[in-house]
Amino acid sequence: MITSENNHYIPALKHSWLTRFYDPVVALSTREKVFREKLLAQAEINPGDQVLDLGCGTGTFAIMLKTRHPTAKITGLDCDPNILIQAQKKKISARVDVTFDESMSYTTPYSEREFDTVFSSLFFHHLKSVEKLRTIREVYRVLKPGGFFHICDWGRPSNSVSRVMSLCVQLLDGLEVTRDNIEGRLPSFIKGVGFEEVSQLGRVETVLGTMDFISAKKPRK
């Protein structure tokens, strides 16, 4: 998570010493296999495609992408150097060719129209509103015309139980940064930047609340 005041980040579990526990926490609290499979299934990846996993964390999804689509070029980006160390170790263990880059999500090192598809999972709820918008604009910039943006993140709770459970996420990551997600604002942010065909493709209930799956397309013109 980044802070706009000084361009620094807050680690995924808020404290650097907790980073090593990130994978088991995600696995236990988010129905990880279910949401990752669902996110992957909503995208069409073609041979030779350039694919970006934005806010890649420990690289689980980027490695999964490469395993399922070995001819695609997979890049993961995160601003936390400690979590990228874990990603590099997992890449070596999995014996896959994935590039991991360190950068803020709204100032990436990539060229315009570089990627066919951009993914983001459990990342946007770490950003303040202005940072969300800057990041979405950056995704729009690096996507090729006709390219797709696929997101899985916390969304508006589907019932009162989910609302209570989502408070755990809000208390951990901060009320300010999670408010947009819990109030269901992400689709409107994405539309406002210029994406078309912005659709909610499903939801998954977890012990920490409701996860939304969103797809959007960069216009061809």
Wavefront OBJ file of the C-alpha trace (Angstrom):
o trace
v 0.000 0.000 0.000
v 1.317 3.454 -0.898
v 0.974 6.806 0.817
v 0.659 9.828 -1.426
v 2.261 12.235 1.022
v 5.763 10.778 0.670
v 5.393 8.208 -2.100
v 6.184 5.438 0.365
v 4.216 2.225 0.765
v 2.604 0.433 3.669
v 3.312 -3.344 3.579
v 0.524 -5.727 2.561
v -0.285 -6.701 6.172
v 0.511 -3.171 7.401
v 3.797 -4.130 9.115
v 6.949 -5.410 7.392
v 7.503 -8.141 9.991
v 4.124 -9.655 9.003
v 4.994 -9.918 5.291
v 6.240 -13.499 5.677
v 2.742 -14.485 6.845
v 0.993 -12.946 3.823
v 0.475 -16.166 1.839
v -1.081 -18.229 4.661
v -3.293 -15.313 5.720
v -4.632 -14.912 2.162
v -5.112 -18.663 1.778
v -7.077 -18.956 5.017
v -9.227 -15.841 4.736
v -10.106 -15.317 1.064
v -10.942 -18.721 -0.485
v -7.812 -18.138 -2.521
v -8.089 -21.057 -4.948
v -11.670 -20.126 -5.778
v -11.075 -16.434 -6.418
v -7.851 -16.915 -8.388
v -9.425 -19.530 -10.649
v -12.443 -17.302 -11.200
v -10.278 -14.285 -12.036
v -8.201 -16.308 -14.477
v -11.287 -17.810 -16.122
v -12.812 -14.420 -16.935
v -9.871 -13.462 -19.191
v -8.838 -14.688 -22.629
v -5.064 -15.013 -22.854
v -3.650 -15.728 -26.312
v -0.219 -17.147 -27.233
v 2.419 -14.430 -27.096
v 0.256 -11.972 -25.160
v 1.899 -9.449 -22.831
v 0.218 -9.685 -19.428
v 0.705 -7.539 -16.313
v -0.196 -8.564 -12.762
v -0.499 -5.207 -10.993
v 0.189 -5.297 -7.257
v 1.442 -8.857 -7.653
v 2.444 -9.391 -4.027
v 4.299 -12.678 -3.556
v 3.729 -13.611 -7.198
v 1.179 -16.395 -6.726
v -1.150 -15.244 -9.500
v 1.646 -14.244 -11.909
v 3.189 -17.702 -11.572
v -0.241 -19.276 -12.023
v -0.703 -17.256 -15.225
v 2.633 -18.420 -16.618
v 1.922 -22.039 -15.732
v -1.442 -21.953 -17.515
v -0.221 -19.838 -20.452
v 3.461 -20.713 -20.965
v 3.804 -18.811 -24.265
v 2.520 -15.534 -22.808
v 4.968 -12.999 -21.374
v 3.999 -12.444 -17.727
v 5.140 -9.454 -15.690
v 4.371 -8.799 -12.024
v 4.693 -5.353 -10.459
v 4.711 -4.350 -6.797
v 6.189 -1.483 -4.793
v 7.247 -3.593 -1.798
v 10.803 -4.923 -2.200
v 10.382 -7.400 0.657
v 7.336 -9.042 -0.833
v 9.093 -9.212 -4.226
v 11.897 -11.199 -2.607
v 9.281 -13.832 -1.816
v 7.985 -13.641 -5.379
v 11.460 -14.227 -6.798
v 11.979 -17.270 -4.556
v 8.623 -18.719 -5.605
v 9.454 -18.143 -9.269
v 12.712 -20.062 -8.918
v 10.948 -22.876 -7.087
v 8.231 -23.071 -9.765
v 10.839 -22.929 -12.561
v 8.900 -20.411 -14.610
v 10.010 -17.316 -16.506
v 8.164 -14.394 -14.910
v 9.515 -10.840 -14.667
v 8.985 -9.035 -11.368
v 9.420 -5.240 -11.287
v 9.440 -2.820 -8.361
v 7.467 0.399 -8.867
v 4.495 2.402 -7.714
v 1.271 1.415 -9.440
v 0.687 4.873 -10.870
v 4.213 5.483 -12.202
v 5.083 2.206 -13.890
v 8.210 1.762 -16.062
v 6.231 0.485 -19.047
v 5.582 1.962 -22.471
v 2.217 3.078 -23.764
v 0.122 0.279 -25.243
v 2.511 -2.415 -23.987
v 0.095 -4.979 -22.500
v -2.783 -7.020 -23.900
v -4.239 -7.711 -20.450
v -3.787 -6.264 -16.964
v -4.891 -8.109 -13.821
v -5.240 -6.833 -10.276
v -6.259 -8.879 -7.250
v -6.719 -7.632 -3.688
v -4.765 -4.482 -4.421
v -7.037 -1.477 -4.998
v -8.424 -1.503 -1.461
v -4.932 -0.433 -0.320
v -5.106 2.855 -2.246
v -6.631 6.211 -1.442
v -9.178 7.561 -3.921
v -6.707 9.777 -5.763
v -4.243 6.893 -5.964
v -6.919 4.558 -7.304
v -7.709 7.014 -10.093
v -4.039 7.595 -10.934
v -3.468 3.849 -11.058
v -6.482 3.246 -13.321
v -5.211 5.966 -15.672
v -1.830 4.258 -15.718
v -3.459 0.933 -16.559
v -5.315 2.653 -19.385
v -2.022 4.075 -20.666
v -0.112 0.797 -20.732
v -2.961 -1.263 -22.204
v -3.172 -1.789 -25.945
v -6.380 -0.577 -27.636
v -8.908 -3.363 -27.210
v -7.013 -4.697 -24.179
v -8.771 -5.827 -21.011
v -8.447 -4.903 -17.342
v -9.560 -7.616 -14.883
v -9.965 -6.901 -11.173
v -10.809 -8.974 -8.112
v -11.125 -7.002 -4.891
v -13.329 -6.327 -1.897
v -16.661 -4.811 -2.861
v -19.980 -3.716 -1.397
v -21.053 -6.332 1.187
v -23.899 -8.511 -0.080
v -25.588 -8.874 3.314
v -25.378 -7.800 6.936
v -23.031 -10.644 7.886
v -20.601 -9.692 5.109
v -20.785 -6.076 6.228
v -19.755 -6.992 9.759
v -16.923 -9.217 8.511
v -15.654 -6.556 6.100
v -14.946 -4.346 9.101
v -11.928 -6.578 9.777
v -10.453 -5.570 6.408
v -11.271 -1.925 7.027
v -9.694 -1.929 10.485
v -6.551 -3.666 9.200
v -6.008 -1.611 6.044
v -7.683 1.651 7.104
v -11.158 3.108 6.767
v -10.092 5.782 4.286
v -8.520 3.488 1.699
v -11.156 0.751 1.907
v -14.210 3.035 1.813
v -14.377 3.229 -2.001
v -14.418 -0.555 -2.254
v -16.993 -1.140 0.461
v -19.254 1.491 -1.095
v -18.923 -0.082 -4.550
v -17.217 2.828 -6.313
v -14.568 0.980 -8.339
v -16.702 0.474 -11.484
v -17.536 4.190 -11.656
v -13.848 5.089 -11.230
v -12.953 2.781 -14.123
v -15.688 4.178 -16.381
v -14.619 7.720 -15.553
v -11.108 7.114 -16.873
v -12.465 6.051 -20.269
v -12.843 2.287 -20.158
v -15.851 0.720 -21.844
v -17.777 -2.511 -21.246
v -17.232 -2.157 -17.499
v -18.986 -5.171 -16.016
v -19.275 -6.952 -12.703
v -18.841 -10.611 -13.612
v -19.598 -12.196 -10.270
v -19.002 -12.233 -6.549
v -17.438 -14.573 -4.009
v -18.288 -14.620 -0.330
v -15.426 -15.036 2.161
v -14.962 -14.835 5.899
v -13.729 -11.245 5.415
v -16.571 -10.037 3.198
v -17.654 -9.955 -0.433
v -15.188 -10.015 -3.320
v -16.214 -8.433 -6.653
v -14.949 -9.461 -10.092
v -14.815 -6.614 -12.588
v -13.856 -6.531 -16.263
v -13.265 -3.477 -18.465
v -12.041 -2.871 -22.000
v -9.894 -0.081 -23.420
v -11.583 1.264 -26.554
v -9.935 0.360 -29.868
v -9.997 3.991 -31.026
l 1 2 3 4 5 6 7 8 9 10 11 12 13 14 15 16 17 18 19 20 21 22 23 24 25 26 27 28 29 30 31 32 33 34 35 36 37 38 39 40 41 42 43 44 45 46 47 48 49 50 51 52 53 54 55 56 57 58 59 60 61 62 63 64 65 66 67 68 69 70 71 72 73 74 75 76 77 78 79 80 81 82 83 84 85 86 87 88 89 90 91 92 93 94 95 96 97 98 99 100 101 102 103 104 105 106 107 108 109 110 111 112 113 114 115 116 117 118 119 120 121 122 123 124 125 126 127 128 129 130 131 132 133 134 135 136 137 138 139 140 141 142 143 144 145 146 147 148 149 150 151 152 153 154 155 156 157 158 159 160 161 162 163 164 165 166 167 168 169 170 171 172 173 174 175 176 177 178 179 180 181 182 183 184 185 186 187 188 189 190 191 192 193 194 195 196 197 198 199 200 201 202 203 204 205 206 207 208 209 210 211 212 213 214 215 216 217 218 219 220 221
